[in-house]
């Protein structure tokens, strides 16, 4: 006889169809928007609750944390900055309730945001406490033996990277051991800021590292985040003030997907590609970055209120890359 | 209790006690026996997705070796809020119902994904989203109508061949009985095929093939026992009566399974209704009535018997669509389909035996008349199935 499923695909017709039509009648309203207040149409309803800290990681604190290192003034007037970075295997929480067996620098994904000024002498003391060999590969200008490609640090090993910070701009660092795809998507990366000798104008500064997590290890990301936790800044809007200059250091370290993007709502930003120039590249509200690309954004909100920012790939946005700025006026009223 | 009874009881309990000690030992020391343990992998299966007004209701089964927690839910690659009852954590073999307030789109495919606490993702693809019927009076009526169209009416129509068969005369009797056997074999194989198809989407845990084997063999053997009890007391004309009822019961059990699959498929969103297919099915299932009525020729049964035969064979379709539509479970569907298959095969055996009158089964089939009847039976089923196969 005939497969019942085929049969049903093509239908029963006549009277039966009438019955089905009546049964399905309610469904039409789903699209046309007669949704009751309790429906999932609003973003605030859709976004899962996210705790303020996940384990010992607080993305709100991470947002404005910059590691300037241990500072020493050398006899020739050069500033020496020393950083300590330890690679360690650690289970982190990338979305509420979802654990990911990460490889981390200093226990967080992304790793600490290293910051210095152009011309500084940097010494990065790296210890590999992880179960696999790792390195740190910095972007920027430095000698070949400081590039973190050939000098592979075995488990338990150490290495000190030493170079002068040049040029100024926004960079990144990541592990460069093969298979690189695995070492990056497991979490070994972070942002690296080299400030110009003549500092940028004072602003409220924050770091945003765009990334993804492939929790079931099938070569596709299940979650997209800024700074490591899906939907964190959607659940906990970032407080800023109207009229205040905001500077975002934006880095794309998303693995598996070719590009990621940043879109700011109800505003425009000045875009400084790679942060290597103090002249703006563009005045826009959306920027697209390839994996490893980064840029500096500057903007000021005119009106108080709650404004969204997110990847303009809707899929990434709805898989966790979404956030809000909560803009208050100078008196603190929204 | 006498000493012998006590000894018997002890003899029964001895292996159980030994087994208990072994299990206890393995539970406590097993990990040292097996060496370094590789962590077992979670496994969740979405067994059913129902589309409610402004929400999707998903039934999840833990058919893995360890407890698992549903941490995040996504619909069409978007994270969505959800609630789980009784709990988002499922013990081994545990079930939970997850409700997602998602504004689904009628008639479109939807992909539902659940992510466990360890980051594993399990998905279910629904081809066509359609509002699930809730057990209201109207839905009951709708399914009854569906079952009547697919099951009852075609069978009754087929019974109308009785006057024709009756006028043909004795020499055609063998032919039509073999034809009946052919129709039924086709039906039985179809039920088996359907059972295997549904069992293919069952979680391994349920051992679908074992259910099919048990259901088929069980109903086959049970009906043999019943028919042997009854046929001892019946001869001649009443034996034809009995056979007609046996066929009706077999077809009825088959139609129960078929109804189950129809109701379930409707709810699972594999349905888009159209006029063409109900026509095809009506034509196709009419042959079931022909099969029932064949052994009644050369007798003059009162009219009420036809009504009874039609209801026994057709009405289970309605019952099936109710069960399938409102409480659908794949394992039950497999079981009923294989029970139907077993019943049909037993009836085939009865049909062939009825004509054989002592000659071995295969020999009876070997005559040109019987053989061509059998082939015609297959052919009719095959051709009418083309109407539905679209």
Interface residues (C-beta under 8 A of the other chain):
Chain A: X1 X2 X3 X4 X5 X6 X7 X8 X9 X10 X11 X12 X13 X14 X15 X16 X17 X19 X20 X21 X22 X23 X24 X25 X26 X27 X28 X30 X31 X35 X36 X38 X39 X40 X41 X45 X46 X47 X48 X94 X95 X96 X97 X98 X99 X100 X213 X215 X216 X217 X218 X222 X223 X230 X231 X315 X318 X319 X320
Chain B: X51 X53 X54 X69 X71 X72 X74 X77 X78 X79 X80 X81 X88 X100 X101 X102 X103 X104 X105 X106 X107 X115 X116 X117 X118 X119 X120 X121 X129 X130 X131 X133 X138 X139 X141 X142 X145 X146 X149 X150 X186 X187 X190 X194 X197 X258 X261 X262 X265 X266 X270 X271 X272 X273 X274 X275 X276 X277 X278 X279 X280 X281 X284 X381 X385 X388 X389 X390
